């Protein structure tokens, strides 16, 4: 019996190892990763268009800067225009439906519901067309212009490409440079306060600040700056010329100092319009509509910090 013990132990270990390997799919053949539809370098993209049933968006890139040319110019945020190219590179062929179809109409690809076209700086174009949804929920038929193949694509991937103009728009009227700002003055409906950095040599969060004549910590000052920076609009902007900004109820002034110790002052004004406030930078092109309650929250934030500093 003693001679059999090592054999039994070895057998138990082998069975345990086999069970563990099976539970981890060690013996199953791994499915190949879905193939990318296209791979382009962002710096080589001259333009791209998003064509949907409700209209066309056209984006152009020149010297690394993006602009929207259709349906109309907008102030753009710093990440979405280039991020769209990343989404295109992330689009994959989940499965080939028909390698060489004779009739694209059966897939809704004779008149695609959506088309995404990229033009490179060398003139090369790539177009991804989206047709009808598959019987399997969550997927649609698709075709790339360089191949006759019809494949299925995830609706989630399509959604990441099917943007609206507002998805590219800069939504905040204020630009806060945390390490360059020296003071922030807000005058809202006659109530005025100023936040001033006490030690310009330190980072904003580490420096003490003054709110009025009261000393406050950097963390409290950062809370006020955050509140200002995070004010944003969910509505389309308008040209400043389209908005009345006379006798504004809001005035925001920011003083910054750059690395050369040059001071600049930026002023924003806001006019109440019902439950909202139209805010624009003086000398700027665009006006943003912000809920008046959001502006009041900024004033309340400063009031709460000041009250805590007085205790």
Order of alpha helices (4+ residues) and beta strands (2+ residues): alpha-beta-beta-beta-beta-alpha-beta-beta-beta-beta-beta-beta-alpha-alpha-beta-beta-beta-beta-alpha-beta-beta-beta-beta-beta-alpha
